[in-house]
Structure formats: structure tokens, C-alpha cells
Amino acid sequence: MIPYGRQSLDEDDIAAVVQALRSDWLTTGPEIEAFEKAFVGIAGSSHAVAVSSGTAALHAAMFALDVKPGDEVIVPAFTFAATANCVVFQGATPVFCDVDPSSLLVSPAEVESKITSRTRAILSVDYAGQPCDYDELRVLADRNGLALVADACHALGAAYKGRPAGSLADLTAFSFHPVKHMTTGEGGMITTNDPDLAARMRSFRNHGIQTDLHQRAKAGTWQYEMTELGYNYRLTDIQCALGRSQLRKLPGWVDRRREIARRFDSAFEGLDGVTPLQTRPERTHSYHLYVIQVDPKVVDRGAVFGRLRASGVGANVHYMPVHLHPFYRERFGTGPGLCPTAEAAYELVLSLPIFPALSREQEQVVIESVRSAVGK
Ligand SMILES: *Cc1c(COP(=O)(O)O)cnc(C)c1O
């Protein structure tokens, strides 16, 4: 089965990990800062804070903004559950907003319609790897005194009007899960230009303690104080060594994803029943996912899914809208009808395999399988 996504790991990645294993510091050591420093070069931000997952990155962002019970954060319904969960971690309320039917990105008008006196932040999602309308979202955030947070777990290596993902919002979260653009096994990063927010997140990932063991060793002191309630969300030096090695190859991998997407686009052009997601002008899509919408008037999505799987193509569905999950229905009383476009899209979407190591032969298998699955 060709999976919808998978990691690329070379001998130099393995060597970097082995070197970290032989070093004095398995965690809280120098590899963390080295990885963060390298990351800002890609993300275009002044600061990057490495954490243990993309979910921890989102949680850290909500914590740094002091999102608390009674607050609302606007979240697109069409995303992975963690985007909304981070709001709930802080005791606040996610307010689900609908997406644009052709790109499945949040529409600024929808976001605006959800702003109330309790809104603290807008959390955008660069679905599939395409940046949202950041100029419009920025205006909305500034006009209403809100923070703008980007869940860019799909969009590492993407850009909007020449500005990289990681520099488009006040805080941006990334994931290094193996299906994402690069991996540390598990891992995440938050970028920001605000030194105070960066400092709060560094403390947050380390129990709410300002200094780490490495810094205390250097300063020759044992003394530390916990000033707020944090977590252990640290990324190890072993993982950061892998991340730094992977990061060097990221630009080439993003180019590969874009190249595969271009060939899928032209193969599916004019294919009845299949519509790739709309790509918007002035942005560089980094294609974490290649998503098509299946026209139910031509062919049933479930049937296409089954036929693809039968021919060895591991198609997938991203995502069930978050407000339809039992947890959200029970805790917040959400349900069908709240975000009709997201709910409709859930019935139509399929993610096709896309990852740097996908061969030309495998690409052809995907294309031919889609054609025959829709009866062409
Ligand atoms: C992968 C992902 C996350 C969570 O990342 P983890 O590293 O798995 O915790 C959050 N949001 C979106 C949109 C994602 O795709």
C-alpha cells in the first residue's frame, strides 16, 4: 500500500542521531538551541521554541497569550482535533468557523462573523499546506485587538506574498510527526517575533522554571524557582539533532512535493468527478496533503476510497470536522448544521499519496487508479 505520507530518512540523519547519543547531553543540551537557530532561518521569525509535539506547540501558544476560562478562540471546523483541543487545555472555548468550499481555508468573512467581546485570538489553519489570507486576517485581528495564531502544521516551507510560514502570525505552530514535511519522531516548534512570548513558552515547556539544567550548570548554581504552572514539553537533543539534519533537506523536499502536485493537477484536469482543491494566487503551497473533492453526482466518494485502497493506493480523509467529534458535542453542545461547508466537504474529500520519496512509477499508479476508480 502506498501511504498518503511518510518520512524520508537518510544515513546522514542516522549519523546525526548517533552523534547526539554519544554526546554528554541527551536532553536540555546544545542541540536544542542549534535546531531553533537553524529553524528561524526557514521560518523567517526572530524566535523559535522547540517542543515535544505540534500539539504542545499549540498549547504553548495559547498559554503564552494567557488564554483562560471565559475566553473564546476562533478555530476553523475543518482541521485536526488538536487545533481546537489547545483552546480547551486552557479552559477556554473554541468557536468553530466555516471554511471556503473550494480551498477549505478559513474565510475572513466567516471569522469576522464569529468575533464577540470574549474573543481573544484567531487560530488559522493552513489546510493541506496552503497559507490562509493573512493580510485580511491581520487587519481583522488588529481592528479587534486579537492575537493571530497560525496552525502551520501542514505548511512548513510554504509562503504568502513571499513571506514564509512562521512569519505570518503572532505565533505559529509546526509539527514534526513523520507524516509532516520533516520529522523528529514526535516534535514541534513555535515561532514568534515577540521576545516576551518566546520567554514564556521556554518556561512553559520546562515546568514553568525559567532556567534549565544546562544554563544552571554553566552559571555554577543549583538554584531555581518555578514561577508558573508549566509542563514537561521538552524536545530531546537526540530529536533536535535529527531535526537539524532533516531541516537541511526541507527546501528540496518541498520542491519535490510541489512537482508531484503539478503532475497530479495536470493529470486530473478535466477528469469528470474529481476536483483538486483550489490553489490561491500569491502563495507557495507546500503540499503536506494533496486533496481532491469527489463529485457525488458522478461517483460515490466511499466507492472511490475503496477502489483506491484495493489497487494499493492508501487514500485518506482529512478531516472529520472537529465540532462533530463526540467530545465537542458533549462538552460544548456542537453538532451538524454549525459549519455546513466543512460538513459537506467531509463527505467529498480524499487525500492522495504525496511525499518526497514517491517514485514516478508510484505517481503513475496513483493517477491511473484515480482515473479507473471514477470510471475513466
Ligand atoms: C499534525 C497536526 C497537529 C498536531 O501535531 P502533533 O505533532 O501530531 O501533535 C495539529 N494540527 C494540525 C493541523 C496537524 O496536522
The ligand as an SDF file (V2000), in Angstrom:
LIG
                    3D

 15 15  0  0  0  0  0  0  0  0999 V2000
   -0.2570   17.1380   12.8690 C   0  0  0  0  0  0  0  0  0  0  0  0
   -1.1570   18.2640   13.2670 C   0  0  0  0  0  0  0  0  0  0  0  0
   -1.2360   18.7470   14.5820 C   0  0  0  0  0  0  0  0  0  0  0  0
   -0.6110   18.0570   15.7540 C   0  0  0  0  0  0  0  0  0  0  0  0
    0.7030   17.7620   15.6350 O   0  0  0  0  0  0  0  0  0  0  0  0
    1.3510   16.5960   16.5380 P   0  0  0  0  0  0  0  0  0  0  0  0
    2.8160   16.7930   16.3400 O   0  0  0  0  0  0  0  0  0  0  0  0
    0.8570   15.2940   15.9980 O   0  0  0  0  0  0  0  0  0  0  0  0
    0.9410   16.8250   17.9460 O   0  0  0  0  0  0  0  0  0  0  0  0
   -2.0100   19.8640   14.8220 C   0  0  0  0  0  0  0  0  0  0  0  0
   -2.6970   20.4720   13.8500 N   0  0  0  0  0  0  0  0  0  0  0  0
   -2.6840   20.0180   12.5770 C   0  0  0  0  0  0  0  0  0  0  0  0
   -3.4650   20.7520   11.5530 C   0  0  0  0  0  0  0  0  0  0  0  0
   -1.9240   18.9000   12.2550 C   0  0  0  0  0  0  0  0  0  0  0  0
   -1.9440   18.4350   11.0020 O   0  0  0  0  0  0  0  0  0  0  0  0
  1  2  1  0
  2  3  1  0
  2 14  2  0
  3  4  1  0
  3 10  2  0
  4  5  1  0
  5  6  1  0
  6  7  2  0
  6  8  1  0
  6  9  1  0
 10 11  1  0
 11 12  2  0
 12 13  1  0
 12 14  1  0
 14 15  1  0
M  END
$$$$
